[in-house]
Amino acid sequence: MIPVRSDPPLLAGAAEPAWPHRLLDVRALTAGGWTPRPFRDFVIKVHQRCNLACDYCYMYTMADQSWKARPATMPAEVARAAADRIGAHVRTHDLRRIRFILHGGEPLMAGREGLRSIVGTLRSALPETCVADVGLQTNGVLLDEPMLDELQALGATVGVSLDGPAVANDRHRRTVNGRGSFAAVDRALTLLGRPERRSAYAGLLCTVDPRTDPVACYETLLGYAPPAIDLLFPHANWAEPPWRPAPDATPYADWLIAVFDRWYGAERQETRIRLFESIISLLLGGGSRSEQVGLSPVAVAVIETDGAVEQEDSLKSAYEGACATGVSVLTDDLDAALTHPGVAARQIGRDALADDCRACPLHPVCGAGHYAHRFRPADGFRNPSVYCADLTRLITHIHRRVGADLARLNGAAPR
């Protein structure tokens, strides 16, 4: 049984919610034999600002506005300190492979020289026994030939955000003056699609909007021949619930089911969709590669431009300071963040779930959904997902469809 404090401390400012910050007893957890998993993915916030003003952005339009007080670009001394702390973490835990994700804001605003310098600094602190993969997530507006030359020289792979056809994408993903971003992203993806650029093409990220045509959206994305597509629920929680046409409607499941049927029913695999593949894997007893489903431990550290070590930045959608650990690369080892209640709660699987979730037969697959989507101000993150009904409908549909195929295969007479 997970150790829970009977006398939760009163924290300064009382900003932290009850679960896990005040209730999860990490010291007792450790004494009972639990060992945290070391960080393996490092999100490096190379630039805090953005050249788009997407209306659903968790960083600029939601509860946490800490970006305003941070340096726009990661200073060289912070990059050096981050590299040294990551190098020490790798040596302490004998890690053989890690990943750097260059992020923002919009990371390409750091410029070619800035990105080259940061990646070089990060790699220079690693032992020869450790391989570092480099990824970058961008809105694509600044992605041109010289930038792609630079990123390929760094061995980086590029993920691009696009929400479907021009009308759908430009409804949400616009510049500050209201212009849509589709045309610029289309140019970038045309470059990435060239044979000589394919090694740098990681895939597309698309935020679900149930008011768009799901199959048209998917086929637009497919037109750019992405190696993979991530389909994301918009960030929402019990205090700021997602849009629905009616209280009992499941528009996100309806949208995703339409895409799943189109994807799964294709004669050949046209691309990979991490959410669907993870649900199928979990249904068959495997693991998850998506933070939206499953109970796989999370081992991600975000390093901000001022050196703060934070939890995954999607938590900025919950409340001011939700990502904070109190740890900084300028003063602390990364291991100091591993025992933060918020980090520990992402690594203890089923024990972090609400009672209702543990009683649900779908919980090994659903995993209560994305951690940020469980937040309720009164009690924190020990709640079902605000998308619980959508996840239930989606998982049930995939289970029936895949189960029927497996039954047919198992029932077929051997040749």
Sequence and secondary structure as in RCSB ss.txt:
>XXXX:A:sequence
MIPVRSDPPLLAGAAEPAWPHRLLDVRALTAGGWTPRPFRDFVIKVHQRCNLACDYCYMYTMADQSWKARPATMP
AEVARAAADRIGAHVRTHDLRRIRFILHGGEPLMAGREGLRSIVGTLRSALPETCVADVGLQTNGVLLDEPMLDE
LQALGATVGVSLDGPAVANDRHRRTVNGRGSFAAVDRALTLLGRPERRSAYAGLLCTVDPRTDPVACYETLLGYA
PPAIDLLFPHANWAEPPWRPAPDATPYADWLIAVFDRWYGAERQETRIRLFESIISLLLGGGSRSEQVGLSPVAV
AVIETDGAVEQEDSLKSAYEGACATGVSVLTDDLDAALTHPGVAARQIGRDALADDCRACPLHPVCGAGHYAHRF
RPADGFRNPSVYCADLTRLITHIHRRVGADLARLNGAAPR
>XXXX:A:secstr
   B SS    GGG S TBTTTTB HHHHHHTT       EEEEE BS  S   TT TTTSSS  GGGGS SB  
HHHHHHHHHHHHHHHHHHT SEEEEEEESS GGGGHHHHHHHHHHHHHHTS TT EEEEEEEE STT  HHHHHH
HHHTTEEEEEE  SSHHHHHHH B TTS BSHHHHHHHHHHHTSGGGGGGEEEEEEE  TTS HHHHHHHHHTT 
 SEEEEE     SSS    SSTT  HHHHHHHHHHHHHHTSSS  SEEHHHHHHHHHHTT   S TTSS     E
EEE TTSEEES GGGGGTSTTTTEEEEETTT  THHHHTSHHHHHTTSGGGGS HHHHHSTTHHHHTTS GGGG 
BTTTBS S  TTHHHHHHHHHHHHHHHHHHHHHHHHS   
